[in-house]
Amino acid sequence: ERLEALPDWLDFYNHGRPHTALDGPTPHQALVNNVDGNHS
């Protein structure tokens, strides 16, 4: 069971959880909100 749950947990841990280094948003939210900053 744990091995089956690992991919979903890793996806959440890496992409879905809020990050304090980003001041709270998830990495996806930070990227979407900073598209101009990343492509200027």
mmCIF file of the N, C-alpha and C atoms, coordinates in Angstrom:
data_MODEL
# 
_entry.id   MODEL 
# 
loop_
_atom_site.group_PDB 
_atom_site.id 
_atom_site.type_symbol 
_atom_site.label_atom_id 
_atom_site.label_alt_id 
_atom_site.label_comp_id 
_atom_site.label_asym_id 
_atom_site.label_entity_id 
_atom_site.label_seq_id 
_atom_site.pdbx_PDB_ins_code 
_atom_site.Cartn_x 
_atom_site.Cartn_y 
_atom_site.Cartn_z 
_atom_site.occupancy 
_atom_site.B_iso_or_equiv 
_atom_site.pdbx_formal_charge 
_atom_site.auth_seq_id 
_atom_site.auth_comp_id 
_atom_site.auth_asym_id 
_atom_site.auth_atom_id 
_atom_site.pdbx_PDB_model_num 
ATOM 1   N N  . GLU A 1 1  ? 0.826  -1.198 0.000   1.00 0.00 ? 1  GLU A N  1 
ATOM 2   C CA . GLU A 1 1  ? 0.000  0.000  0.000   1.00 0.00 ? 1  GLU A CA 1 
ATOM 3   C C  . GLU A 1 1  ? 0.867  1.257  0.000   1.00 0.00 ? 1  GLU A C  1 
ATOM 4   N N  . ARG A 1 2  ? 1.905  1.238  0.805   1.00 0.00 ? 2  ARG A N  1 
ATOM 5   C CA . ARG A 1 2  ? 2.753  2.421  0.887   1.00 0.00 ? 2  ARG A CA 1 
ATOM 6   C C  . ARG A 1 2  ? 3.443  2.694  -0.447  1.00 0.00 ? 2  ARG A C  1 
ATOM 7   N N  . LEU A 1 3  ? 3.909  1.644  -1.085  1.00 0.00 ? 3  LEU A N  1 
ATOM 8   C CA . LEU A 1 3  ? 4.585  1.808  -2.371  1.00 0.00 ? 3  LEU A CA 1 
ATOM 9   C C  . LEU A 1 3  ? 3.618  2.322  -3.440  1.00 0.00 ? 3  LEU A C  1 
ATOM 10  N N  . GLU A 1 4  ? 2.379  1.873  -3.391  1.00 0.00 ? 4  GLU A N  1 
ATOM 11  C CA . GLU A 1 4  ? 1.375  2.344  -4.350  1.00 0.00 ? 4  GLU A CA 1 
ATOM 12  C C  . GLU A 1 4  ? 1.037  3.817  -4.126  1.00 0.00 ? 4  GLU A C  1 
ATOM 13  N N  . ALA A 1 5  ? 1.068  4.264  -2.879  1.00 0.00 ? 5  ALA A N  1 
ATOM 14  C CA . ALA A 1 5  ? 0.715  5.642  -2.552  1.00 0.00 ? 5  ALA A CA 1 
ATOM 15  C C  . ALA A 1 5  ? 1.867  6.618  -2.797  1.00 0.00 ? 5  ALA A C  1 
ATOM 16  N N  . LEU A 1 6  ? 3.076  6.113  -2.930  1.00 0.00 ? 6  LEU A N  1 
ATOM 17  C CA . LEU A 1 6  ? 4.247  6.976  -3.034  1.00 0.00 ? 6  LEU A CA 1 
ATOM 18  C C  . LEU A 1 6  ? 4.199  7.961  -4.206  1.00 0.00 ? 6  LEU A C  1 
ATOM 19  N N  . PRO A 1 7  ? 3.863  7.564  -5.423  1.00 0.00 ? 7  PRO A N  1 
ATOM 20  C CA . PRO A 1 7  ? 3.847  8.547  -6.521  1.00 0.00 ? 7  PRO A CA 1 
ATOM 21  C C  . PRO A 1 7  ? 2.897  9.723  -6.272  1.00 0.00 ? 7  PRO A C  1 
ATOM 22  N N  . ASP A 1 8  ? 1.709  9.451  -5.741  1.00 0.00 ? 8  ASP A N  1 
ATOM 23  C CA . ASP A 1 8  ? 0.765  10.539 -5.456  1.00 0.00 ? 8  ASP A CA 1 
ATOM 24  C C  . ASP A 1 8  ? 1.295  11.443 -4.358  1.00 0.00 ? 8  ASP A C  1 
ATOM 25  N N  . TRP A 1 9  ? 1.881  10.853 -3.333  1.00 0.00 ? 9  TRP A N  1 
ATOM 26  C CA . TRP A 1 9  ? 2.422  11.642 -2.232  1.00 0.00 ? 9  TRP A CA 1 
ATOM 27  C C  . TRP A 1 9  ? 3.582  12.514 -2.718  1.00 0.00 ? 9  TRP A C  1 
ATOM 28  N N  . LEU A 1 10 ? 4.467  11.945 -3.535  1.00 0.00 ? 10 LEU A N  1 
ATOM 29  C CA . LEU A 1 10 ? 5.588  12.718 -4.061  1.00 0.00 ? 10 LEU A CA 1 
ATOM 30  C C  . LEU A 1 10 ? 5.102  13.871 -4.930  1.00 0.00 ? 10 LEU A C  1 
ATOM 31  N N  . ASP A 1 11 ? 4.075  13.633 -5.724  1.00 0.00 ? 11 ASP A N  1 
ATOM 32  C CA . ASP A 1 11 ? 3.514  14.697 -6.551  1.00 0.00 ? 11 ASP A CA 1 
ATOM 33  C C  . ASP A 1 11 ? 2.990  15.824 -5.675  1.00 0.00 ? 11 ASP A C  1 
ATOM 34  N N  . PHE A 1 12 ? 2.245  15.480 -4.630  1.00 0.00 ? 12 PHE A N  1 
ATOM 35  C CA . PHE A 1 12 ? 1.743  16.503 -3.711  1.00 0.00 ? 12 PHE A CA 1 
ATOM 36  C C  . PHE A 1 12 ? 2.895  17.211 -3.012  1.00 0.00 ? 12 PHE A C  1 
ATOM 37  N N  . TYR A 1 13 ? 3.851  16.451 -2.501  1.00 0.00 ? 13 TYR A N  1 
ATOM 38  C CA . TYR A 1 13 ? 4.958  17.026 -1.736  1.00 0.00 ? 13 TYR A CA 1 
ATOM 39  C C  . TYR A 1 13 ? 5.767  17.994 -2.588  1.00 0.00 ? 13 TYR A C  1 
ATOM 40  N N  . ASN A 1 14 ? 6.001  17.644 -3.831  1.00 0.00 ? 14 ASN A N  1 
ATOM 41  C CA . ASN A 1 14 ? 6.841  18.473 -4.689  1.00 0.00 ? 14 ASN A CA 1 
ATOM 42  C C  . ASN A 1 14 ? 6.083  19.581 -5.408  1.00 0.00 ? 14 ASN A C  1 
ATOM 43  N N  . HIS A 1 15 ? 4.793  19.395 -5.651  1.00 0.00 ? 15 HIS A N  1 
ATOM 44  C CA . HIS A 1 15 ? 4.057  20.352 -6.475  1.00 0.00 ? 15 HIS A CA 1 
ATOM 45  C C  . HIS A 1 15 ? 2.821  20.941 -5.814  1.00 0.00 ? 15 HIS A C  1 
ATOM 46  N N  . GLY A 1 16 ? 2.218  20.264 -4.854  1.00 0.00 ? 16 GLY A N  1 
ATOM 47  C CA . GLY A 1 16 ? 0.930  20.701 -4.342  1.00 0.00 ? 16 GLY A CA 1 
ATOM 48  C C  . GLY A 1 16 ? 0.941  21.355 -2.983  1.00 0.00 ? 16 GLY A C  1 
ATOM 49  N N  . ARG A 1 17 ? 1.998  21.180 -2.226  1.00 0.00 ? 17 ARG A N  1 
ATOM 50  C CA . ARG A 1 17 ? 2.000  21.742 -0.877  1.00 0.00 ? 17 ARG A CA 1 
ATOM 51  C C  . ARG A 1 17 ? 2.554  23.158 -0.891  1.00 0.00 ? 17 ARG A C  1 
ATOM 52  N N  . PRO A 1 18 ? 2.080  23.998 0.008   1.00 0.00 ? 18 PRO A N  1 
ATOM 53  C CA . PRO A 1 18 ? 2.639  25.346 0.117   1.00 0.00 ? 18 PRO A CA 1 
ATOM 54  C C  . PRO A 1 18 ? 4.101  25.282 0.555   1.00 0.00 ? 18 PRO A C  1 
ATOM 55  N N  . HIS A 1 19 ? 4.920  26.147 0.006   1.00 0.00 ? 19 HIS A N  1 
ATOM 56  C CA . HIS A 1 19 ? 6.339  26.190 0.341   1.00 0.00 ? 19 HIS A CA 1 
ATOM 57  C C  . HIS A 1 19 ? 6.662  27.502 1.042   1.00 0.00 ? 19 HIS A C  1 
ATOM 58  N N  . THR A 1 20 ? 7.308  27.411 2.193   1.00 0.00 ? 20 THR A N  1 
ATOM 59  C CA . THR A 1 20 ? 7.681  28.625 2.918   1.00 0.00 ? 20 THR A CA 1 
ATOM 60  C C  . THR A 1 20 ? 8.719  29.426 2.143   1.00 0.00 ? 20 THR A C  1 
ATOM 61  N N  . ALA A 1 21 ? 9.563  28.766 1.357   1.00 0.00 ? 21 ALA A N  1 
ATOM 62  C CA . ALA A 1 21 ? 10.568 29.481 0.570   1.00 0.00 ? 21 ALA A CA 1 
ATOM 63  C C  . ALA A 1 21 ? 9.920  30.354 -0.499  1.00 0.00 ? 21 ALA A C  1 
ATOM 64  N N  . LEU A 1 22 ? 8.699  30.027 -0.874  1.00 0.00 ? 22 LEU A N  1 
ATOM 65  C CA . LEU A 1 22 ? 7.975  30.808 -1.885  1.00 0.00 ? 22 LEU A CA 1 
ATOM 66  C C  . LEU A 1 22 ? 6.972  31.749 -1.237  1.00 0.00 ? 22 LEU A C  1 
ATOM 67  N N  . ASP A 1 23 ? 7.059  31.903 0.070   1.00 0.00 ? 23 ASP A N  1 
ATOM 68  C CA . ASP A 1 23 ? 6.163  32.764 0.846   1.00 0.00 ? 23 ASP A CA 1 
ATOM 69  C C  . ASP A 1 23 ? 4.736  32.232 0.881   1.00 0.00 ? 23 ASP A C  1 
ATOM 70  N N  . GLY A 1 24 ? 4.578  30.914 0.782   1.00 0.00 ? 24 GLY A N  1 
ATOM 71  C CA . GLY A 1 24 ? 3.284  30.296 0.975   1.00 0.00 ? 24 GLY A CA 1 
ATOM 72  C C  . GLY A 1 24 ? 2.643  29.583 -0.195  1.00 0.00 ? 24 GLY A C  1 
ATOM 73  N N  . PRO A 1 25 ? 2.751  30.088 -1.432  1.00 0.00 ? 25 PRO A N  1 
ATOM 74  C CA . PRO A 1 25 ? 2.053  29.389 -2.513  1.00 0.00 ? 25 PRO A CA 1 
ATOM 75  C C  . PRO A 1 25 ? 2.735  28.085 -2.900  1.00 0.00 ? 25 PRO A C  1 
ATOM 76  N N  . THR A 1 26 ? 2.012  27.284 -3.638  1.00 0.00 ? 26 THR A N  1 
ATOM 77  C CA . THR A 1 26 ? 2.599  26.059 -4.179  1.00 0.00 ? 26 THR A CA 1 
ATOM 78  C C  . THR A 1 26 ? 3.532  26.442 -5.322  1.00 0.00 ? 26 THR A C  1 
ATOM 79  N N  . PRO A 1 27 ? 4.451  25.565 -5.712  1.00 0.00 ? 27 PRO A N  1 
ATOM 80  C CA . PRO A 1 27 ? 5.320  25.884 -6.841  1.00 0.00 ? 27 PRO A CA 1 
ATOM 81  C C  . PRO A 1 27 ? 4.528  26.201 -8.112  1.00 0.00 ? 27 PRO A C  1 
ATOM 82  N N  . HIS A 1 28 ? 3.438  25.481 -8.343  1.00 0.00 ? 28 HIS A N  1 
ATOM 83  C CA . HIS A 1 28 ? 2.621  25.737 -9.534  1.00 0.00 ? 28 HIS A CA 1 
ATOM 84  C C  . HIS A 1 28 ? 2.012  27.138 -9.476  1.00 0.00 ? 28 HIS A C  1 
ATOM 85  N N  . GLN A 1 29 ? 1.478  27.526 -8.320  1.00 0.00 ? 29 GLN A N  1 
ATOM 86  C CA . GLN A 1 29 ? 0.895  28.859 -8.188  1.00 0.00 ? 29 GLN A CA 1 
ATOM 87  C C  . GLN A 1 29 ? 1.955  29.936 -8.375  1.00 0.00 ? 29 GLN A C  1 
ATOM 88  N N  . ALA A 1 30 ? 3.132  29.718 -7.818  1.00 0.00 ? 30 ALA A N  1 
ATOM 89  C CA . ALA A 1 30 ? 4.203  30.708 -7.945  1.00 0.00 ? 30 ALA A CA 1 
ATOM 90  C C  . ALA A 1 30 ? 4.626  30.854 -9.401  1.00 0.00 ? 30 ALA A C  1 
ATOM 91  N N  . LEU A 1 31 ? 4.693  29.757 -10.124 1.00 0.00 ? 31 LEU A N  1 
ATOM 92  C CA . LEU A 1 31 ? 5.085  29.808 -11.528 1.00 0.00 ? 31 LEU A CA 1 
ATOM 93  C C  . LEU A 1 31 ? 4.024  30.509 -12.364 1.00 0.00 ? 31 LEU A C  1 
ATOM 94  N N  . VAL A 1 32 ? 2.758  30.160 -12.154 1.00 0.00 ? 32 VAL A N  1 
ATOM 95  C CA . VAL A 1 32 ? 1.666  30.764 -12.918 1.00 0.00 ? 32 VAL A CA 1 
ATOM 96  C C  . VAL A 1 32 ? 1.592  32.258 -12.641 1.00 0.00 ? 32 VAL A C  1 
ATOM 97  N N  . ASN A 1 33 ? 1.845  32.663 -11.392 1.00 0.00 ? 33 ASN A N  1 
ATOM 98  C CA . ASN A 1 33 ? 1.764  34.075 -11.033 1.00 0.00 ? 33 ASN A CA 1 
ATOM 99  C C  . ASN A 1 33 ? 3.015  34.853 -11.424 1.00 0.00 ? 33 ASN A C  1 
ATOM 100 N N  . ASN A 1 34 ? 4.045  34.185 -11.922 1.00 0.00 ? 34 ASN A N  1 
ATOM 101 C CA . ASN A 1 34 ? 5.298  34.857 -12.240 1.00 0.00 ? 34 ASN A CA 1 
ATOM 102 C C  . ASN A 1 34 ? 5.749  34.544 -13.666 1.00 0.00 ? 34 ASN A C  1 
ATOM 103 N N  . VAL A 1 35 ? 4.809  34.354 -14.568 1.00 0.00 ? 35 VAL A N  1 
ATOM 104 C CA . VAL A 1 35 ? 5.167  34.000 -15.941 1.00 0.00 ? 35 VAL A CA 1 
ATOM 105 C C  . VAL A 1 35 ? 5.996  35.111 -16.576 1.00 0.00 ? 35 VAL A C  1 
ATOM 106 N N  . ASP A 1 36 ? 5.588  36.364 -16.411 1.00 0.00 ? 36 ASP A N  1 
ATOM 107 C CA . ASP A 1 36 ? 6.357  37.470 -16.982 1.00 0.00 ? 36 ASP A CA 1 
ATOM 108 C C  . ASP A 1 36 ? 7.760  37.526 -16.398 1.00 0.00 ? 36 ASP A C  1 
ATOM 109 N N  . GLY A 1 37 ? 7.890  37.297 -15.106 1.00 0.00 ? 37 GLY A N  1 
ATOM 110 C CA . GLY A 1 37 ? 9.196  37.333 -14.466 1.00 0.00 ? 37 GLY A CA 1 
ATOM 111 C C  . GLY A 1 37 ? 10.121 36.237 -14.947 1.00 0.00 ? 37 GLY A C  1 
ATOM 112 N N  . ASN A 1 38 ? 9.556  35.125 -15.362 1.00 0.00 ? 38 ASN A N  1 
ATOM 113 C CA . ASN A 1 38 ? 10.371 34.010 -15.833 1.00 0.00 ? 38 ASN A CA 1 
ATOM 114 C C  . ASN A 1 38 ? 10.708 34.107 -17.314 1.00 0.00 ? 38 ASN A C  1 
ATOM 115 N N  . HIS A 1 39 ? 10.022 34.953 -18.046 1.00 0.00 ? 39 HIS A N  1 
ATOM 116 C CA . HIS A 1 39 ? 10.219 35.024 -19.494 1.00 0.00 ? 39 HIS A CA 1 
ATOM 117 C C  . HIS A 1 39 ? 10.513 36.449 -19.955 1.00 0.00 ? 39 HIS A C  1 
ATOM 118 N N  . SER A 1 40 ? 11.214 37.190 -19.146 1.00 0.00 ? 40 SER A N  1 
ATOM 119 C CA . SER A 1 40 ? 11.508 38.571 -19.546 1.00 0.00 ? 40 SER A CA 1 
ATOM 120 C C  . SER A 1 40 ? 12.940 38.704 -20.004 1.00 0.00 ? 40 SER A C  1 
# 
